[in-house]
Amino acid sequence: MTELARLKFYATQPHACSYLPRETATTLFLDPSQPMDSTLYAELSELGFRRSGDHLYRPHCQQCQACIPARIPVDLFCPTRGQQRIVRRNQDLKVTRQRPHLCDEYYALYERYINARHADGDMYPPNPDQFESFLVRDLPFAWFYEFRLEQQLVALAVCDVMPNGLSAVYTFFDPELDKRSLGRYAVLWQIAECQRLNLASLYLGYWIKDCRKMSYKREYRPLEVYVQQRWALMT
């Protein structure tokens, strides 16, 4: 176990919130000089931290506590009929694991996804440097999971493998294949992968009640949230 009390953390200056308009955000992040391994990552994930690029971070806003860490306890997960249909609809996809890297095929899919789904967000317009700094890190626990229909790449899930679970870092997919519900399927696949690896939880990052783009996380039940310094099932 890491002596967490010895770790150094830094807070950013207040900046515009990426999720809630007119709100100001502050982020707490681990000292970048601290070596990041899966054990430390797992311990901080239990305290609501998340990874972006080379940084482990957690919201640290003084006036707002809207960002709530969320995870799925996979042994308790019970898929709905709709989720079962999504799994059946995508049984023809093949999933393979790759080391994180930037290539033309990945970036082309990422660019199409951002342009179609997030043109109103702070990741628009996309560029290769952004892709690389956000998703391509040489970390032993970080992986790319390719979802292919025959030879066609239709989705890519960036996922971290920790001792206590998987962390769903980011997923992008073909925006023209709406009927497949590829974003939801990627979550369902990662739940099944947690179960296969005998890992306790799938970490989904932050849930924000008033953010429409976060609403899908409540579809996975039961959902645990980190409030008042402990994990509890959302009612």
Sequence and secondary structure as in RCSB ss.txt:
>XXXX:A:sequence
MTELARLKFYATQPHACSYLPRETATTLFLDPSQPMDSTLYAELSELGFRRSGDHLYRPHCQQCQACIPARIPVD
LFCPTRGQQRIVRRNQDLKVTRQRPHLCDEYYALYERYINARHADGDMYPPNPDQFESFLVRDLPFAWFYEFRLE
QQLVALAVCDVMPNGLSAVYTFFDPELDKRSLGRYAVLWQIAECQRLNLASLYLGYWIKDCRKMSYKREYRPLEV
YVQQRWALMT
>XXXX:A:secstr
   GGG  EEE   EE SSSTT EE EEEE TTS   HHHHHHHHTTT EEETTEEEEE  SS    EEEEEEGG
G    HHHHHHHHHTTTEEEEEE     HHHHHHHHHHHHHH TTSTT S  HHHHHHHH    TTEEEEEEEET
TEEEEEEEEEEETTEEEEEEEEE TT GGG HHHHHHHHHHHHHHHHT SEEEEEEE TT GGGGGGGGSSS EE
EETTEEEE  
